[in-house]
């Protein structure tokens, strides 16, 4: 855990911050900003492949990376790239929101993926997590994903409006740290929902069978 936290600091804060600060003069704002996104992108892809997240969660992560990279490359300048990232962030938040409205909360599917990695068949997990007393918690947890997207992108928009491109170094720090805080809260949320699931199984005397067969 400490190793992951250390690598997060290196690839999401330290290297991007150095590339931004020392690349501005020779490369200009836009290209130094674009270059500063490469370490985090590469590190995320590495962790994606290493953890073998080829599922709904993995699909969402890799799709987000592709869209973000495409938007960055198509932006005309540094400020446009920052604003486009904000709009894209609101778009991702809206996906979580629509999943709640459609009663297909993404947090539930993320949990199904995690349960599958532990050996539980997807259909069993989905049926269990869709139980009335459990489903509502996944709806609320997905709403927290929406709140995270709204908060972080509104914060980024405020920083851009007040400090412009010159405040990009501070944005890296503020957004990464706030991202860690939200990730910790989301992790705690999944732990809480897990306790609700265990209580439900105990109260109803259900078993959660393990299926080791490959899908």
C-alpha positions as CSV (number, residue, x, y, z in Angstrom):
1,X,0.0,0.0,0.0
2,X,2.8,2.4,0.9
3,X,4.6,1.5,-2.4
4,X,1.4,2.3,-4.4
5,X,1.0,5.6,-2.5
6,X,4.7,6.5,-3.2
7,X,4.3,5.7,-6.9
8,X,1.1,7.7,-7.1
9,X,3.0,10.7,-5.7
10,X,5.9,10.2,-8.2
11,X,3.8,9.7,-11.3
12,X,0.7,11.9,-10.6
13,X,2.4,14.8,-8.8
14,X,6.2,14.9,-8.8
15,X,7.1,14.1,-12.4
16,X,4.2,16.1,-13.9
17,X,5.1,19.1,-11.7
18,X,8.7,19.0,-12.8
19,X,7.9,18.6,-16.5
20,X,5.5,21.5,-16.3
21,X,7.8,23.9,-14.5
22,X,10.9,23.1,-16.5
23,X,9.3,22.4,-19.8
24,X,7.4,25.7,-20.1
25,X,10.3,27.8,-21.4
26,X,11.7,25.4,-24.1
27,X,8.4,23.9,-25.1
28,X,5.7,26.5,-24.3
29,X,2.7,26.1,-22.1
30,X,0.6,23.8,-24.3
31,X,3.3,21.2,-25.1
32,X,4.8,21.2,-21.6
33,X,1.3,20.6,-20.2
34,X,0.6,17.9,-22.7
35,X,4.0,16.3,-21.7
36,X,3.1,16.4,-18.0
37,X,0.1,14.2,-18.6
38,X,2.2,11.4,-20.1
39,X,3.7,9.9,-16.8
40,X,0.3,9.6,-15.2
41,X,-1.2,8.1,-18.4
42,X,1.5,5.6,-18.7
43,X,1.4,4.6,-15.0
44,X,-2.4,4.2,-15.1
45,X,-2.1,1.9,-18.2
46,X,0.6,-0.1,-16.4
47,X,-1.6,-0.6,-13.4
48,X,-4.6,-1.4,-15.6
49,X,-2.7,-4.2,-17.3
50,X,-1.0,-5.5,-14.2
51,X,-4.2,-5.7,-12.2
52,X,-6.0,-7.3,-15.2
53,X,-9.0,-5.1,-14.9
54,X,-10.6,-6.3,-18.2
55,X,-14.2,-5.8,-17.0
56,X,-16.8,-3.0,-16.7
57,X,-14.5,-1.1,-14.4
58,X,-11.5,-1.7,-16.6
59,X,-13.5,-0.7,-19.7
60,X,-14.5,2.5,-18.0
61,X,-11.0,3.4,-17.1
62,X,-9.4,2.7,-20.5
63,X,-12.3,4.5,-22.2
64,X,-11.7,7.5,-20.0
65,X,-8.0,7.4,-20.8
66,X,-8.6,7.3,-24.5
67,X,-11.1,10.2,-24.4
68,X,-8.9,12.3,-22.2
69,X,-5.9,11.8,-24.3
70,X,-7.9,12.5,-27.5
71,X,-9.2,15.7,-26.0
72,X,-5.8,16.8,-24.9
73,X,-4.3,16.2,-28.3
74,X,-7.1,18.0,-30.1
75,X,-6.9,21.1,-27.9
76,X,-5.4,24.1,-29.6
77,X,-3.6,25.6,-26.6
78,X,-2.9,25.1,-22.9
79,X,-6.0,27.0,-21.6
80,X,-8.3,25.2,-24.1
81,X,-6.9,21.9,-22.9
82,X,-7.7,22.7,-19.3
83,X,-11.2,23.8,-20.0
84,X,-11.8,20.8,-22.3
85,X,-10.7,18.6,-19.4
86,X,-13.3,20.3,-17.2
87,X,-16.1,19.7,-19.7
88,X,-15.0,16.1,-20.1
89,X,-15.0,15.7,-16.3
90,X,-18.6,16.9,-16.2
91,X,-19.4,14.4,-19.0
92,X,-18.0,11.5,-16.9
93,X,-20.0,12.7,-13.9
94,X,-23.1,12.7,-16.1
95,X,-22.5,9.1,-17.0
96,X,-22.6,8.1,-13.4
97,X,-25.7,10.2,-12.9
98,X,-27.6,8.6,-15.8
99,X,-26.6,5.2,-14.5
100,X,-28.4,6.1,-11.2
101,X,-31.5,7.5,-13.1
102,X,-31.6,4.3,-15.2
103,X,-31.2,2.3,-12.0
104,X,-28.1,0.7,-13.4
105,X,-25.6,2.2,-10.9
106,X,-22.0,1.8,-12.1
107,X,-20.8,1.2,-8.5
108,X,-22.8,-2.0,-8.5
109,X,-21.1,-3.2,-11.6
110,X,-17.7,-2.3,-10.2
111,X,-18.6,-4.4,-7.1
112,X,-19.6,-7.3,-9.4
113,X,-16.2,-7.1,-11.1
114,X,-14.4,-7.1,-7.7
115,X,-16.5,-10.1,-6.5
116,X,-15.6,-11.9,-9.7
117,X,-11.9,-11.5,-9.0
118,X,-12.6,-13.2,-5.6
119,X,-14.2,-16.2,-7.4
120,X,-17.9,-15.3,-7.3
121,X,-19.9,-15.7,-10.5
122,X,-21.1,-12.4,-12.0
123,X,-24.8,-13.5,-12.2
124,X,-24.8,-14.5,-8.5
125,X,-23.2,-11.2,-7.5
126,X,-25.5,-9.1,-9.6
127,X,-28.6,-10.8,-8.3
128,X,-27.4,-10.4,-4.7
129,X,-26.4,-6.7,-5.1
130,X,-29.7,-6.0,-6.8
131,X,-31.7,-7.0,-3.7
132,X,-33.9,-4.1,-2.6
133,X,-32.1,-3.5,0.8
134,X,-28.7,-3.5,-0.9
135,X,-29.4,-1.9,-4.2
136,X,-30.2,1.5,-2.6
137,X,-26.6,1.7,-1.2
138,X,-25.1,1.2,-4.6
139,X,-27.3,4.0,-5.9
140,X,-26.1,6.3,-3.1
141,X,-22.5,5.3,-3.7
142,X,-22.8,6.0,-7.4
143,X,-24.2,9.4,-6.4
144,X,-21.0,10.0,-4.5
145,X,-19.1,9.4,-7.7
146,X,-21.2,12.1,-9.3
147,X,-20.5,14.5,-6.4
148,X,-16.7,13.8,-6.8
149,X,-16.9,14.7,-10.5
150,X,-18.8,17.8,-9.9
151,X,-16.6,19.0,-7.0
152,X,-13.3,18.3,-8.6
153,X,-14.2,19.8,-12.0
154,X,-15.8,22.8,-10.4
155,X,-12.6,23.3,-8.3
156,X,-10.5,23.0,-11.5
157,X,-12.8,25.5,-13.3
158,X,-12.4,28.0,-10.4
159,X,-8.6,27.6,-10.4
160,X,-8.5,28.2,-14.2
161,X,-10.7,31.3,-13.9
162,X,-8.7,32.8,-11.1
163,X,-5.1,31.7,-11.9
164,X,-5.2,30.7,-15.6
165,X,-2.5,28.5,-17.1
166,X,0.1,29.8,-14.6
167,X,-1.8,28.0,-11.8
168,X,-1.4,24.6,-13.5
169,X,1.3,23.5,-11.0
170,X,-1.0,24.2,-8.1
171,X,-3.9,22.4,-9.9
172,X,-1.8,19.2,-10.1
173,X,-1.3,19.2,-6.4
174,X,-4.8,20.3,-5.3
175,X,-6.6,17.9,-7.7
176,X,-4.4,14.9,-6.9
177,X,-4.7,15.4,-3.2
178,X,-8.5,15.9,-3.4
179,X,-8.6,12.9,-5.6
180,X,-6.9,10.8,-2.9
181,X,-9.4,12.0,-0.3
182,X,-12.4,11.1,-2.5
183,X,-10.8,7.7,-3.4
184,X,-10.4,7.0,0.3
185,X,-14.1,8.0,1.0
186,X,-15.2,5.8,-2.0
187,X,-13.2,2.9,-0.7
188,X,-14.8,3.4,2.8
189,X,-18.1,3.5,1.0
190,X,-17.5,0.1,-0.6
191,X,-16.5,-1.3,2.8
192,X,-19.7,0.0,4.3
193,X,-21.8,-1.6,1.5
194,X,-19.9,-4.8,2.0
195,X,-20.9,-4.8,5.6
196,X,-24.5,-4.3,4.6
197,X,-24.2,-7.3,2.2
198,X,-22.7,-9.5,4.9
199,X,-25.5,-8.5,7.3
200,X,-28.1,-9.3,4.6
201,X,-26.7,-12.7,4.0
202,X,-26.6,-13.5,7.7
203,X,-30.1,-12.2,8.3
204,X,-31.5,-14.2,5.4
205,X,-29.3,-17.3,6.0
206,X,-28.0,-17.1,2.4
207,X,-24.8,-18.5,1.1
208,X,-22.6,-16.6,-1.4
209,X,-21.2,-19.5,-3.5
210,X,-17.8,-19.3,-5.0
211,X,-17.6,-20.2,-8.7
212,X,-14.0,-20.7,-9.9
213,X,-15.0,-21.6,-13.4
214,X,-13.7,-19.2,-16.0
215,X,-16.1,-17.0,-17.9
